[in-house]
Amino acid sequence: MVPSPFVPDRRARRTISPFIERAAATPGADRYRKTFPAHAHLWMLLLHFWWGSDSLRQTYGKLAGCAVWLAAWGLESLVSFSQFARSSTSRPLACAEALFADALAAARAQHPTDPQWRLLTRVQAIDSTFLGLSASLSPWSQHKRAAAGVRLQTSLDLLGRLPSRIRMTTSEINDHEALRQLDLSGWAGWTLLIDRGYYGHRQFARLLEAGVHFVAAGSEQAHYQVVRSHQPPAGLTPDGDEIYADAVVVLGSPNNRRGAVVPDLRLIGLRTKGGRAMKLVTDRHDLSATQVVRLYRKRWQIELFFRWLKRQLGAIRPLGQSKAALQLTLVLAVAFVLLLLVVDAQRPAAMTRVAFAGALATALLMTVVIEWAVDYVMTHGASPFDDLEPVPGG
Protein backbone atom coordinates (compact mmCIF):
# COMPACT_ATOMS: atom_id res chain seq x y z
CA MET A 1 0.00 0.00 0.00
CA VAL A 2 1.43 3.38 -1.02
CA PRO A 3 1.35 5.86 1.90
CA SER A 4 -0.61 9.04 1.35
CA PRO A 5 1.47 12.14 0.64
CA PHE A 6 2.31 14.36 3.58
CA VAL A 7 0.51 17.72 3.54
CA PRO A 8 1.37 19.83 6.60
CA ASP A 9 -1.36 22.06 7.92
CA ARG A 10 -1.04 25.57 9.30
CA ARG A 11 -0.03 24.37 12.76
CA ALA A 12 3.63 24.31 11.74
CA ARG A 13 3.40 27.85 10.39
CA ARG A 14 1.70 29.09 13.56
CA THR A 15 4.27 27.29 15.70
CA ILE A 16 7.33 28.64 13.90
CA SER A 17 6.18 32.21 13.17
CA PRO A 18 6.57 33.48 16.76
CA PHE A 19 10.17 32.26 16.85
CA ILE A 20 11.00 34.19 13.68
CA GLU A 21 9.20 37.30 14.90
CA ARG A 22 10.95 37.32 18.27
CA ALA A 23 14.37 36.82 16.71
CA ALA A 24 13.72 39.56 14.15
CA ALA A 25 12.82 41.93 16.99
CA THR A 26 16.32 41.58 18.49
CA PRO A 27 17.83 45.07 18.92
CA GLY A 28 20.12 45.85 16.01
CA ALA A 29 18.83 43.00 13.82
CA ASP A 30 17.90 45.44 11.01
CA ARG A 31 20.94 47.67 11.34
CA TYR A 32 21.70 49.26 7.95
CA ARG A 33 19.12 47.01 6.25
CA LYS A 34 15.78 48.80 6.50
CA THR A 35 14.74 47.61 3.02
CA PHE A 36 15.52 43.97 3.85
CA PRO A 37 14.15 43.30 7.34
CA ALA A 38 15.40 40.43 9.46
CA HIS A 39 11.89 38.94 9.50
CA ALA A 40 11.98 38.25 5.74
CA HIS A 41 15.64 37.28 5.78
CA LEU A 42 15.18 34.64 8.50
CA TRP A 43 12.27 33.08 6.64
CA MET A 44 14.33 32.92 3.45
CA LEU A 45 17.28 31.31 5.23
CA LEU A 46 15.02 28.82 7.01
CA LEU A 47 13.73 27.68 3.63
CA HIS A 48 17.30 27.61 2.31
CA PHE A 49 18.51 25.25 5.03
CA TRP A 50 15.43 23.03 5.10
CA TRP A 51 15.38 22.68 1.32
CA GLY A 52 19.02 21.63 1.53
CA SER A 53 19.85 23.97 -1.36
CA ASP A 54 23.28 23.64 -2.92
CA SER A 55 23.69 27.42 -2.94
CA LEU A 56 22.01 30.68 -2.00
CA ARG A 57 21.47 31.33 -5.69
CA GLN A 58 19.39 28.16 -5.97
CA THR A 59 17.18 29.26 -3.07
CA TYR A 60 16.92 32.75 -4.54
CA GLY A 61 15.78 31.27 -7.85
CA LYS A 62 12.99 29.31 -6.14
CA LEU A 63 11.77 32.37 -4.25
CA ALA A 64 11.97 34.58 -7.33
CA GLY A 65 9.36 32.41 -8.99
CA CYS A 66 6.69 33.40 -6.44
CA ALA A 67 5.74 37.02 -5.95
CA VAL A 68 3.01 36.75 -3.34
CA TRP A 69 5.29 36.05 -0.38
CA LEU A 70 6.87 39.50 -0.81
CA ALA A 71 3.87 41.32 0.64
CA ALA A 72 3.37 38.61 3.25
CA TRP A 73 6.90 39.19 4.56
CA GLY A 74 6.72 42.97 4.34
CA LEU A 75 8.79 43.44 1.18
CA GLU A 76 7.70 45.82 -1.57
CA SER A 77 10.00 44.11 -4.07
CA LEU A 78 12.43 41.25 -4.16
CA VAL A 79 15.89 42.22 -2.98
CA SER A 80 18.72 41.63 -5.41
CA PHE A 81 20.68 38.42 -5.13
CA SER A 82 23.82 40.35 -4.15
CA GLN A 83 21.92 41.98 -1.28
CA PHE A 84 20.53 38.59 -0.19
CA ALA A 85 24.01 37.05 -0.28
CA ARG A 86 25.70 40.01 1.42
CA SER A 87 23.12 40.13 4.20
CA SER A 88 23.52 36.38 4.72
CA THR A 89 27.15 36.95 5.67
CA SER A 90 26.79 40.05 7.81
CA ARG A 91 23.41 40.01 9.55
CA PRO A 92 24.12 40.71 13.28
CA LEU A 93 24.86 37.44 15.07
CA ALA A 94 22.67 38.42 18.05
CA CYS A 95 19.60 37.83 15.89
CA ALA A 96 20.63 34.21 15.22
CA GLU A 97 21.67 33.65 18.83
CA ALA A 98 18.25 34.81 20.04
CA LEU A 99 16.57 32.34 17.67
CA PHE A 100 18.85 29.54 18.89
CA ALA A 101 18.11 30.22 22.58
CA ASP A 102 14.36 30.48 21.98
CA ALA A 103 14.20 27.29 19.92
CA LEU A 104 16.32 25.39 22.46
CA ALA A 105 13.98 26.31 25.30
CA ALA A 106 10.97 25.12 23.30
CA ALA A 107 12.65 21.89 22.18
CA ARG A 108 13.59 21.08 25.77
CA ALA A 109 9.92 21.30 26.73
CA GLN A 110 9.15 18.32 24.47
CA HIS A 111 8.60 14.98 26.15
CA PRO A 112 11.64 12.65 26.17
CA THR A 113 11.37 9.76 23.76
CA ASP A 114 14.42 7.66 24.64
CA PRO A 115 13.49 4.55 26.65
CA GLN A 116 16.58 5.10 28.83
CA TRP A 117 15.50 8.61 29.76
CA ARG A 118 16.16 8.09 33.49
CA LEU A 119 19.78 7.18 32.78
CA LEU A 120 20.18 10.05 30.31
CA THR A 121 18.85 12.80 32.56
CA ARG A 122 21.47 15.55 32.88
CA VAL A 123 23.92 13.91 30.47
CA GLN A 124 25.78 15.81 27.75
CA ALA A 125 27.96 14.47 24.95
CA ILE A 126 30.61 16.94 23.85
CA ASP A 127 32.59 16.77 20.63
CA SER A 128 33.63 18.85 17.66
CA THR A 129 33.45 18.62 13.89
CA PHE A 130 35.73 20.24 11.32
CA LEU A 131 34.52 22.36 8.42
CA GLY A 132 37.13 22.91 5.74
CA LEU A 133 37.43 26.33 4.09
CA SER A 134 39.37 27.90 1.23
CA ALA A 135 42.82 29.03 2.37
CA SER A 136 42.78 31.88 -0.15
CA LEU A 137 39.26 33.11 0.69
CA SER A 138 39.50 32.47 4.44
CA PRO A 139 43.15 33.04 5.42
CA TRP A 140 42.01 33.93 8.95
CA SER A 141 41.04 30.25 9.47
CA GLN A 142 44.49 28.78 8.76
CA HIS A 143 47.05 28.21 11.50
CA LYS A 144 50.61 27.39 10.51
CA ARG A 145 50.48 24.30 8.31
CA ALA A 146 47.07 23.12 9.44
CA ALA A 147 44.27 22.94 6.91
CA ALA A 148 42.12 26.04 6.64
CA GLY A 149 38.85 25.65 8.47
CA VAL A 150 36.99 25.93 11.76
CA ARG A 151 35.77 23.53 14.39
CA LEU A 152 32.26 23.54 15.79
CA GLN A 153 32.44 22.62 19.46
CA THR A 154 29.06 21.23 20.52
CA SER A 155 27.44 19.79 23.59
CA LEU A 156 24.45 17.56 22.93
CA ASP A 157 21.81 17.04 25.60
CA LEU A 158 21.21 13.30 25.24
CA LEU A 159 17.77 13.24 26.85
CA GLY A 160 16.23 15.05 23.91
CA ARG A 161 19.23 14.83 21.54
CA LEU A 162 19.39 18.62 21.60
CA PRO A 163 22.45 20.75 20.86
CA SER A 164 22.54 22.94 23.95
CA ARG A 165 25.86 24.78 23.53
CA ILE A 166 27.78 25.62 20.39
CA ARG A 167 31.03 27.46 19.89
CA MET A 168 33.16 28.03 16.79
CA THR A 169 36.92 27.78 17.21
CA THR A 170 39.78 28.14 14.75
CA SER A 171 42.28 25.41 13.99
CA GLU A 172 44.90 26.48 16.55
CA ILE A 173 42.52 25.46 19.37
CA ASN A 174 42.33 21.68 19.71
CA ASP A 175 39.60 19.78 21.53
CA HIS A 176 41.54 19.56 24.79
CA GLU A 177 42.10 23.32 24.90
CA ALA A 178 38.48 24.00 23.93
CA LEU A 179 37.25 22.00 26.94
CA ARG A 180 39.76 23.74 29.18
CA GLN A 181 38.30 27.10 28.11
CA LEU A 182 34.70 25.93 28.54
CA ASP A 183 32.63 27.70 31.15
CA LEU A 184 31.45 24.93 33.49
CA SER A 185 29.00 27.09 35.41
CA GLY A 186 25.54 25.57 35.32
CA TRP A 187 26.88 22.06 34.68
CA ALA A 188 27.34 20.97 38.30
CA GLY A 189 25.64 17.58 38.68
CA TRP A 190 25.76 16.89 34.94
CA THR A 191 27.71 14.04 33.33
CA LEU A 192 29.85 14.71 30.25
CA LEU A 193 30.62 12.00 27.71
CA ILE A 194 33.96 12.89 26.16
CA ASP A 195 36.13 11.37 23.47
CA ARG A 196 39.89 10.77 23.63
CA GLY A 197 40.68 14.19 22.14
CA TYR A 198 39.54 15.85 25.38
CA TYR A 199 41.50 13.49 27.64
CA GLY A 200 43.69 14.99 30.37
CA HIS A 201 44.25 14.38 34.08
CA ARG A 202 44.22 18.09 34.90
CA GLN A 203 41.09 18.29 32.79
CA PHE A 204 39.42 15.61 34.93
CA ALA A 205 40.51 17.31 38.15
CA ARG A 206 38.99 20.60 36.94
CA LEU A 207 35.69 18.88 36.10
CA LEU A 208 35.50 17.23 39.50
CA GLU A 209 36.31 20.49 41.26
CA ALA A 210 33.36 22.08 39.44
CA GLY A 211 31.06 19.21 40.44
CA VAL A 212 30.84 17.87 36.88
CA HIS A 213 30.85 14.09 36.34
CA PHE A 214 32.35 12.48 33.26
CA VAL A 215 32.71 9.26 31.28
CA ALA A 216 35.77 9.48 29.05
CA ALA A 217 37.62 7.27 26.61
CA GLY A 218 40.85 6.27 28.33
CA SER A 219 44.39 6.66 27.06
CA GLU A 220 46.58 3.60 26.53
CA GLN A 221 49.63 5.56 27.77
CA ALA A 222 47.97 6.78 30.97
CA HIS A 223 49.59 5.83 34.27
CA TYR A 224 47.27 4.44 36.92
CA GLN A 225 47.37 2.39 40.12
CA VAL A 226 44.64 -0.13 40.92
CA VAL A 227 43.17 0.31 44.42
CA ARG A 228 40.61 -2.48 44.26
CA SER A 229 38.91 -4.55 41.59
CA HIS A 230 35.28 -5.51 41.08
CA GLN A 231 33.95 -8.61 39.43
CA PRO A 232 32.97 -7.67 35.85
CA PRO A 233 29.48 -8.68 34.74
CA ALA A 234 29.12 -12.03 33.01
CA GLY A 235 28.05 -12.22 29.39
CA LEU A 236 27.60 -9.39 26.94
CA THR A 237 25.85 -6.07 27.31
CA PRO A 238 22.62 -5.53 25.31
CA ASP A 239 24.81 -3.74 22.72
CA GLY A 240 27.12 -6.74 22.34
CA ASP A 241 30.11 -5.43 24.34
CA GLU A 242 32.16 -7.63 26.68
CA ILE A 243 33.28 -6.00 29.94
CA TYR A 244 36.47 -7.68 31.17
CA ALA A 245 37.62 -5.28 33.93
CA ASP A 246 36.11 -2.93 36.50
CA ALA A 247 38.44 -1.30 39.02
CA VAL A 248 38.87 1.71 41.29
CA VAL A 249 42.14 3.45 40.41
CA VAL A 250 44.34 6.42 41.14
CA LEU A 251 44.94 8.07 37.79
CA GLY A 252 48.15 9.86 36.95
CA SER A 253 51.74 9.90 38.17
CA PRO A 254 53.18 12.27 40.81
CA ASN A 255 56.34 12.42 38.67
CA ASN A 256 54.49 14.06 35.80
CA ARG A 257 54.72 17.80 36.41
CA ARG A 258 52.35 18.62 33.56
CA GLY A 259 49.66 16.26 34.76
CA ALA A 260 47.67 15.68 37.91
CA VAL A 261 46.97 12.78 40.24
CA VAL A 262 43.24 12.06 40.43
CA PRO A 263 42.15 9.52 43.06
CA ASP A 264 39.00 7.42 43.37
CA LEU A 265 38.25 7.05 39.68
CA ARG A 266 36.85 4.02 37.98
CA LEU A 267 38.50 2.21 35.07
CA ILE A 268 36.36 -0.11 32.95
CA GLY A 269 37.90 -2.31 30.27
CA LEU A 270 35.78 -3.64 27.42
CA ARG A 271 35.85 -5.24 24.00
CA THR A 272 33.33 -3.95 21.53
CA LYS A 273 31.26 -6.32 19.44
CA GLY A 274 33.67 -5.50 16.62
CA GLY A 275 36.58 -6.83 18.67
CA ARG A 276 38.20 -3.48 19.55
CA ALA A 277 39.58 -3.18 23.08
CA MET A 278 39.12 0.13 24.91
CA LYS A 279 39.02 1.61 28.39
CA LEU A 280 36.59 4.06 29.97
CA VAL A 281 37.42 6.39 32.86
CA THR A 282 34.65 7.79 35.05
CA ASP A 283 33.83 9.09 38.51
CA ARG A 284 30.35 7.54 38.39
CA HIS A 285 30.53 4.82 41.06
CA ASP A 286 26.74 4.77 41.39
CA LEU A 287 26.22 3.09 38.02
CA SER A 288 26.86 -0.52 37.11
CA ALA A 289 29.65 -1.26 34.66
CA THR A 290 27.04 -2.17 32.04
CA GLN A 291 25.26 1.16 32.52
CA VAL A 292 28.52 3.08 32.13
CA VAL A 293 29.36 1.29 28.89
CA ARG A 294 25.86 1.74 27.50
CA LEU A 295 25.91 5.39 28.51
CA TYR A 296 29.15 6.03 26.66
CA ARG A 297 27.75 4.34 23.55
CA LYS A 298 25.12 7.09 23.52
CA ARG A 299 27.93 9.51 22.62
CA TRP A 300 27.45 8.34 19.04
CA GLN A 301 24.34 10.52 18.88
CA ILE A 302 26.51 13.60 18.55
CA GLU A 303 28.23 12.10 15.49
CA LEU A 304 24.81 11.55 13.91
CA PHE A 305 23.93 15.15 14.73
CA PHE A 306 27.08 16.40 12.95
CA ARG A 307 26.26 14.29 9.91
CA TRP A 308 22.75 15.77 9.79
CA LEU A 309 24.05 19.29 10.24
CA LYS A 310 26.74 19.08 7.57
CA ARG A 311 25.20 16.81 4.96
CA GLN A 312 21.50 17.61 5.16
CA LEU A 313 21.39 21.24 6.31
CA GLY A 314 24.39 22.25 4.26
CA ALA A 315 26.68 23.61 6.98
CA ILE A 316 29.57 22.42 4.80
CA ARG A 317 28.31 25.02 2.28
CA PRO A 318 28.61 28.17 4.44
CA LEU A 319 26.82 31.41 3.66
CA GLY A 320 30.20 33.07 3.14
CA GLN A 321 33.92 32.73 3.82
CA SER A 322 34.37 35.43 6.46
CA LYS A 323 34.47 34.64 10.17
CA ALA A 324 31.16 36.44 10.71
CA ALA A 325 29.57 34.43 7.87
CA LEU A 326 30.73 31.12 9.36
CA GLN A 327 29.40 32.04 12.80
CA LEU A 328 26.05 33.05 11.31
CA THR A 329 25.88 29.83 9.27
CA LEU A 330 26.52 27.54 12.22
CA VAL A 331 24.24 29.28 14.71
CA LEU A 332 21.36 29.46 12.24
CA ALA A 333 21.84 25.88 11.06
CA VAL A 334 21.65 24.58 14.64
CA ALA A 335 18.69 26.88 15.44
CA PHE A 336 16.79 25.51 12.43
CA VAL A 337 17.55 21.94 13.57
CA LEU A 338 15.92 22.81 16.89
CA LEU A 339 12.89 24.34 15.17
CA LEU A 340 12.51 21.18 13.15
CA LEU A 341 12.50 19.17 16.38
CA VAL A 342 9.84 21.47 17.83
CA VAL A 343 7.42 20.47 15.04
CA ASP A 344 8.68 16.88 14.73
CA ALA A 345 5.43 15.53 16.22
CA GLN A 346 3.76 16.33 12.88
CA ARG A 347 6.22 14.15 10.95
CA PRO A 348 4.67 10.89 9.67
CA ALA A 349 6.41 7.81 11.08
CA ALA A 350 7.37 6.59 7.59
CA MET A 351 8.97 9.92 6.58
CA THR A 352 12.62 10.68 7.22
CA ARG A 353 13.60 14.00 8.78
CA VAL A 354 15.34 14.93 5.52
CA ALA A 355 12.15 14.52 3.50
CA PHE A 356 10.12 16.14 6.27
CA ALA A 357 12.34 19.24 6.27
CA GLY A 358 11.97 19.72 2.51
CA ALA A 359 8.22 19.14 2.52
CA LEU A 360 7.76 21.40 5.52
CA ALA A 361 9.76 24.22 3.94
CA THR A 362 7.59 24.19 0.83
CA ALA A 363 4.42 23.94 2.92
CA LEU A 364 5.48 26.88 5.08
CA LEU A 365 5.97 29.03 2.00
CA MET A 366 2.53 28.03 0.74
CA THR A 367 0.81 28.76 4.04
CA VAL A 368 2.47 32.18 4.23
CA VAL A 369 0.90 32.99 0.87
CA ILE A 370 -2.50 31.49 1.74
CA GLU A 371 -2.81 33.26 5.09
CA TRP A 372 -1.81 36.59 3.58
CA ALA A 373 -4.29 36.15 0.72
CA VAL A 374 -7.14 35.29 3.09
CA ASP A 375 -6.42 38.34 5.23
CA TYR A 376 -6.30 40.50 2.11
CA VAL A 377 -9.70 39.28 0.89
CA MET A 378 -11.27 39.79 4.32
CA THR A 379 -9.90 43.34 4.47
CA HIS A 380 -10.33 44.55 0.86
CA GLY A 381 -13.12 42.33 -0.44
CA ALA A 382 -11.09 41.49 -3.53
CA SER A 383 -8.44 39.00 -4.56
CA PRO A 384 -4.83 40.12 -4.09
CA PHE A 385 -3.85 38.29 -7.27
CA ASP A 386 -5.87 40.48 -9.66
CA ASP A 387 -3.20 43.12 -10.21
CA LEU A 388 -0.17 41.07 -9.22
CA GLU A 389 3.05 42.19 -10.88
CA PRO A 390 5.71 39.63 -11.72
CA VAL A 391 8.87 39.65 -9.62
CA PRO A 392 11.85 41.09 -11.49
CA GLY A 393 14.01 38.21 -12.58
CA GLY A 394 11.30 35.69 -11.61
ZAMARGU-4260 file (C-alpha; in steps of 0.2 Angstrom, whole numbers, plus 5000, padded with zeros to 4 digits):
<rodrens>
0) 5000/5000/5000 | 5007/5017/4995 | 5007/5029/5010 | 4997/5045/5007 | 5007/5061/5003
5) 5012/5072/5018 | 5003/5089/5018 | 5007/5099/5033 | 4993/5110/5040 | 4995/5128/5046
10) 5000/5122/5064 | 5018/5122/5059 | 5017/5139/5052 | 5008/5145/5068 | 5021/5136/5079
15) 5037/5143/5070 | 5031/5161/5066 | 5033/5167/5084 | 5051/5161/5084 | 5055/5171/5068
20) 5046/5186/5075 | 5055/5187/5091 | 5072/5184/5084 | 5069/5198/5071 | 5064/5210/5085
25) 5082/5208/5092 | 5089/5225/5095 | 5101/5229/5080 | 5094/5215/5069 | 5089/5227/5055
30) 5105/5238/5057 | 5109/5246/5040 | 5096/5235/5031 | 5079/5244/5032 | 5074/5238/5015
35) 5078/5220/5019 | 5071/5216/5037 | 5077/5202/5047 | 5059/5195/5047 | 5060/5191/5029
40) 5078/5186/5029 | 5076/5173/5043 | 5061/5165/5033 | 5072/5165/5017 | 5086/5157/5026
45) 5075/5144/5035 | 5069/5138/5018 | 5086/5138/5012 | 5093/5126/5025 | 5077/5115/5026
50) 5077/5113/5007 | 5095/5108/5008 | 5099/5120/4993 | 5116/5118/4985 | 5118/5137/4985
55) 5110/5153/4990 | 5107/5157/4972 | 5097/5141/4970 | 5086/5146/4985 | 5085/5164/4977
60) 5079/5156/4961 | 5065/5147/4969 | 5059/5162/4979 | 5060/5173/4963 | 5047/5162/4955
65) 5033/5167/4968 | 5029/5185/4970 | 5015/5184/4983 | 5026/5180/4998 | 5034/5198/4996
70) 5019/5207/5003 | 5017/5193/5016 | 5034/5196/5023 | 5034/5215/5022 | 5044/5217/5006
75) 5038/5229/4992 | 5050/5221/4980 | 5062/5206/4979 | 5079/5211/4985 | 5094/5208/4973
80) 5103/5192/4974 | 5119/5202/4979 | 5110/5210/4994 | 5103/5193/4999 | 5120/5185/4999
85) 5128/5200/5007 | 5116/5201/5021 | 5118/5182/5024 | 5136/5185/5028 | 5134/5200/5039
90) 5117/5200/5048 | 5121/5204/5066 | 5124/5187/5075 | 5113/5192/5090 | 5098/5189/5079
95) 5103/5171/5076 | 5108/5168/5094 | 5091/5174/5100 | 5083/5162/5088 | 5094/5148/5094
100) 5091/5151/5113 | 5072/5152/5110 | 5071/5136/5100 | 5082/5127/5112 | 5070/5132/5127
105) 5055/5126/5116 | 5063/5109/5111 | 5068/5105/5129 | 5050/5107/5134 | 5046/5092/5122
110) 5043/5075/5131 | 5058/5063/5131 | 5057/5049/5119 | 5072/5038/5123 | 5067/5023/5133
115) 5083/5025/5144 | 5078/5043/5149 | 5081/5040/5167 | 5099/5036/5164 | 5101/5050/5152
120) 5094/5064/5163 | 5107/5078/5164 | 5120/5070/5152 | 5129/5079/5139 | 5140/5072/5125
125) 5153/5085/5119 | 5163/5084/5103 | 5168/5094/5088 | 5167/5093/5069 | 5179/5101/5057
130) 5173/5112/5042 | 5186/5115/5029 | 5187/5132/5020 | 5197/5139/5006 | 5214/5145/5012
135) 5214/5159/4999 | 5196/5166/5003 | 5198/5162/5022 | 5216/5165/5027 | 5210/5170/5045
140) 5205/5151/5047 | 5222/5144/5044 | 5235/5141/5058 | 5253/5137/5053 | 5252/5121/5042
145) 5235/5116/5047 | 5221/5115/5035 | 5211/5130/5033 | 5194/5128/5042 | 5185/5130/5059
150) 5179/5118/5072 | 5161/5118/5079 | 5162/5113/5097 | 5145/5106/5103 | 5137/5099/5118
155) 5122/5088/5115 | 5109/5085/5128 | 5106/5066/5126 | 5089/5066/5134 | 5081/5075/5120
160) 5096/5074/5108 | 5097/5093/5108 | 5112/5104/5104 | 5113/5115/5120 | 5129/5124/5118
165) 5139/5128/5102 | 5155/5137/5099 | 5166/5140/5084 | 5185/5139/5086 | 5199/5141/5074
170) 5211/5127/5070 | 5225/5132/5083 | 5213/5127/5097 | 5212/5108/5099 | 5198/5099/5108
175) 5208/5098/5124 | 5210/5117/5124 | 5192/5120/5120 | 5186/5110/5135 | 5199/5119/5146
180) 5191/5135/5141 | 5174/5130/5143 | 5163/5138/5156 | 5157/5125/5167 | 5145/5135/5177
185) 5128/5128/5177 | 5134/5110/5173 | 5137/5105/5191 | 5128/5088/5193 | 5129/5084/5175
190) 5139/5070/5167 | 5149/5074/5151 | 5153/5060/5139 | 5170/5064/5131 | 5181/5057/5117
195) 5199/5054/5118 | 5203/5071/5111 | 5198/5079/5127 | 5208/5067/5138 | 5218/5075/5152
200) 5221/5072/5170 | 5221/5090/5174 | 5205/5091/5164 | 5197/5078/5175 | 5203/5087/5191
205) 5195/5103/5185 | 5178/5094/5181 | 5177/5086/5197 | 5182/5102/5206 | 5167/5110/5197
210) 5155/5096/5202 | 5154/5089/5184 | 5154/5070/5182 | 5162/5062/5166 | 5164/5046/5156
215) 5179/5047/5145 | 5188/5036/5133 | 5204/5031/5142 | 5222/5033/5135 | 5233/5018/5133
220) 5248/5028/5139 | 5240/5034/5155 | 5248/5029/5171 | 5236/5022/5185 | 5237/5012/5201
225) 5223/4999/5205 | 5216/5002/5222 | 5203/4988/5221 | 5195/4977/5208 | 5176/4972/5205
230) 5170/4957/5197 | 5165/4962/5179 | 5147/4957/5174 | 5146/4940/5165 | 5140/4939/5147
235) 5138/4953/5135 | 5129/4970/5137 | 5113/4972/5127 | 5124/4981/5114 | 5136/4966/5112
240) 5151/4973/5122 | 5161/4962/5133 | 5166/4970/5150 | 5182/4962/5156 | 5188/4974/5170
245) 5181/4985/5183 | 5192/4993/5195 | 5194/5009/5206 | 5211/5017/5202 | 5222/5032/5206
250) 5225/5040/5189 | 5241/5049/5185 | 5259/5049/5191 | 5266/5061/5204 | 5282/5062/5193
255) 5272/5070/5179 | 5274/5089/5182 | 5262/5093/5168 | 5248/5081/5174 | 5238/5078/5190
260) 5235/5064/5201 | 5216/5060/5202 | 5211/5048/5215 | 5195/5037/5217 | 5191/5035/5198
265) 5184/5020/5190 | 5192/5011/5175 | 5182/4999/5165 | 5189/4988/5151 | 5179/4982/5137
270) 5179/4974/5120 | 5167/4980/5108 | 5156/4968/5097 | 5168/4972/5083 | 5183/4966/5093
275) 5191/4983/5098 | 5198/4984/5115 | 5196/5001/5125 | 5195/5008/5142 | 5183/5020/5150
280) 5187/5032/5164 | 5173/5039/5175 | 5169/5045/5193 | 5152/5038/5192 | 5153/5024/5205
285) 5134/5024/5207 | 5131/5015/5190 | 5134/4997/5186 | 5148/4994/5173 | 5135/4989/5160
290) 5126/5006/5163 | 5143/5015/5161 | 5147/5006/5144 | 5129/5009/5137 | 5130/5027/5143
295) 5146/5030/5133 | 5139/5022/5118 | 5126/5035/5118 | 5140/5048/5113 | 5137/5042/5095
300) 5122/5053/5094 | 5133/5068/5093 | 5141/5060/5077 | 5124/5058/5070 | 5120/5076/5074
305) 5135/5082/5065 | 5131/5071/5050 | 5114/5079/5049 | 5120/5096/5051 | 5134/5095/5038
310) 5126/5084/5025 | 5108/5088/5026 | 5107/5106/5032 | 5122/5111/5021 | 5133/5118/5035
315) 5148/5112/5024 | 5142/5125/5011 | 5143/5141/5022 | 5134/5157/5018 | 5151/5165/5016
320) 5170/5164/5019 | 5172/5177/5032 | 5172/5173/5051 | 5156/5182/5054 | 5148/5172/5039
325) 5154/5156/5047 | 5147/5160/5064 | 5130/5165/5057 | 5129/5149/5046 | 5133/5138/5061
330) 5121/5146/5074 | 5107/5147/5061 | 5109/5129/5055 | 5108/5123/5073 | 5093/5134/5077
335) 5084/5128/5062 | 5088/5110/5068 | 5080/5114/5084 | 5064/5122/5076 | 5063/5106/5066
340) 5063/5096/5082 | 5049/5107/5089 | 5037/5102/5075 | 5043/5084/5074 | 5027/5078/5081
345) 5019/5082/5064 | 5031/5071/5055 | 5023/5054/5048 | 5032/5039/5055 | 5037/5033/5038
350) 5045/5050/5033 | 5063/5053/5036 | 5068/5070/5044 | 5077/5075/5028 | 5061/5073/5017
355) 5051/5081/5031 | 5062/5096/5031 | 5060/5099/5013 | 5041/5096/5013 | 5039/5107/5028
360) 5049/5121/5020 | 5038/5121/5004 | 5022/5120/5015 | 5027/5134/5025 | 5030/5145/5010
365) 5013/5140/5004 | 5004/5144/5020 | 5012/5161/5021 | 5005/5165/5004 | 4988/5157/5009
370) 4986/5166/5025 | 4991/5183/5018 | 4979/5181/5004 | 4964/5176/5015 | 4968/5192/5026
375) 4968/5203/5011 | 4951/5196/5004 | 4944/5199/5022 | 4950/5217/5022 | 4948/5223/5004
380) 4934/5212/4998 | 4945/5207/4982 | 4958/5195/4977 | 4976/5201/4980 | 4981/5191/4964
385) 4971/5202/4952 | 4984/5216/4949 | 4999/5205/4954 | 5015/5211/4946 | 5029/5198/4941
390) 5044/5198/4952 | 5059/5205/4943 | 5070/5191/4937 | 5057/5178/4942
</rodrens>
